[in-house]
Amino acid sequence: MAHPQTAPVLVADIGGTNTRVALADGTMVRAETVTKFRNAEYPSLDKVLRTYLERVGGTVSGACVALAGPTRDGVGSLTNLDWRMDEALLRDATGAAHVALLNDLVAQGYALGDIAPGALTPVIARPAPARTETCLMIGIGTGFNAAAVLHTPGGRHVCPSEAGHANLPVRTERELRLCRFVETAHGFPAVEDVLSGRGIERVHAFLAADPDRAVPPAAEIMARAAAGDRHALDTLELFIGLMGTVAGNLSLIHLPFGGVYLVGGVARAMGPYLEQMSFAEAFANKGRFAGFMRQFPVWLLEDDFAALTGCAAYLAQGAHHGAGSPTS
């Protein structure tokens, strides 16, 4: 199918519960076209995409989908969603010549450079870095992950990982006891077992005086913290301390002089508490490298459309280089 050069691209962001789909021109997402679909109401991704295109009409020149799970060789998967997701399906469902499937955090990495300044809240302020410096995305939501963003002569390159499944770091006796507490979930104390939505609940249970007491959901723990509940605030303080430690560890590995970007619903929920609960101190607490850590600015990214923007930017980068598929 031939597409006019002015045809928009289709971008989508698949979560465990909802999928958001939109049209974009270049790197600009058309906000008025963003539509949310409940995954449980559709049997497959192609049905969602076909339904969307029937509603908006017209054709698209490209399609890029971000999902909260690993992708490789044009195939992706979600732990809690039994949908087939691959690039062949995207072509069939959209008729687009240029298609791509990205991890959602990788997609947000491609959005850097197209994020509105008002969507970035400084957590650790530093002088503005050069745009060519390495950046680091750290996503904390339903799960945990990180992705380095490199600036190369061929364009932006975002490196996927599964950082949430690395060992939870241990520096104190209490943190060791926390590791032993959370490893009962599957025999291994992973970063994601604490630094995630369900991790908030596990930390709250770990700190409970009565281990048999029912654990409230993460949203309720956050509400109790906002109301001044001491147990909830202690939960957030331990969570944020580990959040700073892990972010600092990842920064030493990737050297993100271009900045660390905290993204995801849990990261945003922690935003009001990061300063008072010493995130910056935990981030920089690296012994003789504490001074070195002061070179890394940290921002909280508060843009719900970042993954959609990143999908558009990924396709635009490929178009700029004249390739059927962007550098990835």
Residue pairs with C-beta under 8 A, 6 or more apart in sequence:
1 59
1 95
1 97
3 59
3 60
3 61
3 96
3 97
4 59
4 61
5 61
7 58
7 59
7 60
7 61
8 23
8 24
8 25
8 30
8 58
8 60
8 61
9 23
9 24
9 25
9 60
9 61
9 62
9 63
9 64
9 96
9 98
9 311
9 312
9 315
10 21
10 22
10 23
10 24
10 49
10 52
10 53
10 60
10 62
10 63
10 64
10 94
10 96
11 21
11 22
11 23
11 24
11 29
11 63
11 64
11 65
11 66
11 308
11 309
11 311
11 312
11 315
12 19
12 20
12 21
12 22
12 48
12 49
12 63
12 64
12 65
12 66
12 308
12 311
13 19
13 20
13 65
13 66
13 67
13 104
13 107
13 307
13 308
13 311
14 39
14 45
14 65
14 66
14 67
14 68
14 78
14 81
14 83
14 85
14 104
15 39
15 68
15 104
15 142
16 39
16 68
16 78
16 79
16 80
16 81
16 142
17 38
17 39
17 40
18 36
18 37
18 38
18 39
19 36
19 37
19 39
19 42
19 45
19 48
20 34
20 35
20 36
20 37
20 308
21 34
21 35
21 37
21 48
21 49
21 52
22 29
22 30
22 31
22 33
22 34
22 35
22 305
22 308
23 29
23 30
23 33
23 56
23 60
24 30
24 308
24 309
24 311
24 312
26 312
26 316
27 114
27 309
27 312
27 313
27 316
28 114
28 312
29 305
29 308
29 309
29 312
31 305
33 56
34 305
34 308
35 52
35 55
37 48
37 51
37 52
39 48
39 81
39 83
42 48
42 51
44 83
44 84
45 65
45 83
45 84
45 85
45 89
45 93
46 89
46 92
46 93
49 63
49 90
49 93
49 94
50 93
53 60
53 93
53 94
59 95
60 94
60 95
60 96
61 96
61 97
61 98
62 96
62 97
62 98
62 99
62 315
62 318
62 319
63 90
63 91
63 93
63 94
63 96
63 98
63 99
63 100
63 315
64 99
64 100
64 101
64 102
64 107
64 311
64 312
64 314
64 315
65 76
65 85
65 90
65 100
65 101
65 102
65 311
66 102
66 103
66 104
66 106
66 107
66 108
66 307
66 308
66 310
66 311
67 76
67 77
67 78
67 85
67 101
67 102
67 103
67 104
68 78
68 103
68 104
68 141
68 142
68 143
69 76
69 77
69 78
69 79
69 103
70 76
70 77
70 103
70 160
70 162
71 101
71 102
71 103
71 106
71 160
74 86
74 87
74 88
74 101
75 85
75 86
75 87
75 101
76 85
76 86
76 101
76 103
77 85
78 85
85 101
86 101
87 99
87 100
87 101
90 96
90 99
90 100
90 101
91 97
91 99
97 324
98 315
98 318
98 319
98 324
98 325
99 325
100 311
100 314
100 315
100 318
100 325
100 326
100 328
102 110
102 310
102 311
102 314
102 328
103 145
103 147
103 160
104 139
104 307
105 137
105 139
105 145
105 146
105 147
105 160
105 263
106 147
106 158
106 160
106 310
107 306
107 307
107 308
107 310
107 311
107 314
108 137
108 139
108 147
108 261
108 263
108 301
108 306
108 307
108 310
109 135
109 137
109 147
109 148
109 149
109 156
109 158
109 310
110 149
110 156
110 158
110 310
110 311
110 313
110 314
110 317
111 303
111 306
111 307
111 309
111 310
111 313
112 135
112 149
112 156
112 261
113 131
113 156
113 313
114 309
114 312
114 313
115 301
115 303
115 306
115 309
116 303
119 301
119 302
119 303
119 306
120 261
120 299
120 300
120 301
120 302
121 271
121 299
121 300
121 302
122 297
122 298
122 299
122 300
123 262
123 271
123 274
123 275
123 279
123 280
123 298
123 299
123 300
124 260
124 279
124 280
124 283
124 296
124 297
124 298
125 297
126 259
126 294
126 295
126 296
126 297
127 297
129 257
129 258
129 259
129 297
130 257
130 258
131 151
131 258
132 151
132 258
133 151
133 256
133 257
133 258
133 259
134 148
134 149
134 150
134 151
134 254
134 255
134 256
134 257
134 258
135 148
135 149
135 256
135 258
135 259
135 260
135 261
136 146
136 147
136 148
136 149
136 250
136 251
136 254
136 256
136 259
136 260
136 261
137 146
137 147
137 148
137 149
137 158
137 261
137 263
138 144
138 145
138 146
138 246
138 247
138 250
138 260
138 261
138 262
138 263
138 267
139 145
139 146
139 147
139 263
139 264
139 267
140 195
140 196
140 243
140 262
140 263
140 264
140 266
140 267
140 270
141 196
141 197
141 263
141 264
141 265
141 266
141 267
142 196
142 197
142 198
142 265
143 164
143 192
143 196
144 163
144 164
144 191
144 192
144 195
144 196
144 199
145 161
145 162
145 163
145 164
146 161
146 163
146 164
146 250
146 254
147 158
147 159
147 160
147 161
148 158
148 159
148 161
148 254
148 256
149 156
149 157
149 158
149 159
149 256
149 258
150 156
150 157
150 158
150 159
151 157
151 258
152 327
154 321
154 327
155 317
155 320
155 321
155 326
155 327
156 313
156 317
157 327
157 328
158 328
163 191
163 250
164 190
164 191
164 192
164 195
164 196
165 190
165 191
165 192
166 190
166 191
167 188
167 189
167 190
167 191
168 175
168 178
168 179
168 182
168 189
168 190
168 191
168 193
168 194
168 242
168 246
169 175
169 242
169 245
169 246
169 249
170 176
170 179
171 245
174 238
175 242
177 206
178 189
178 194
178 203
178 206
178 238
179 189
180 189
181 202
181 205
181 206
182 189
182 190
182 193
182 194
182 199
182 202
182 206
183 189
183 193
185 193
185 202
191 246
192 199
193 199
193 202
194 202
194 203
194 239
194 242
195 239
195 242
195 243
195 246
195 266
196 266
197 218
197 265
197 266
198 218
199 239
200 218
200 221
200 222
200 235
200 236
200 239
200 266
201 215
201 216
201 217
201 218
201 221
203 235
203 238
203 239
204 215
204 216
204 221
204 231
204 232
204 235
205 211
205 215
207 231
207 234
207 235
207 238
208 215
208 231
216 224
218 266
221 232
221 235
221 236
222 232
222 236
222 269
224 231
224 232
225 232
225 233
225 235
225 236
225 273
236 270
236 273
236 277
237 273
237 277
239 270
240 270
240 273
240 274
240 277
240 278
240 279
240 282
241 277
241 278
241 279
241 282
242 282
243 270
243 279
243 282
244 278
244 279
244 280
244 281
244 282
244 283
244 285
245 282
245 283
245 285
247 260
247 262
247 279
247 283
247 298
248 282
248 283
248 284
248 285
248 286
248 293
250 260
251 260
251 283
251 293
251 296
252 286
252 289
252 293
256 296
257 295
257 296
259 296
259 297
259 298
259 299
260 296
260 297
260 298
260 299
261 298
261 299
261 300
261 301
262 298
262 299
262 300
262 301
263 301
263 306
267 300
268 300
268 302
271 300
271 302
274 280
274 300
280 298
283 293
283 296
283 298
284 290
284 293
284 294
286 292
286 293
303 309
314 326
314 328
315 326
317 326
317 327
318 324
318 325
318 326
318 327
319 326
321 327
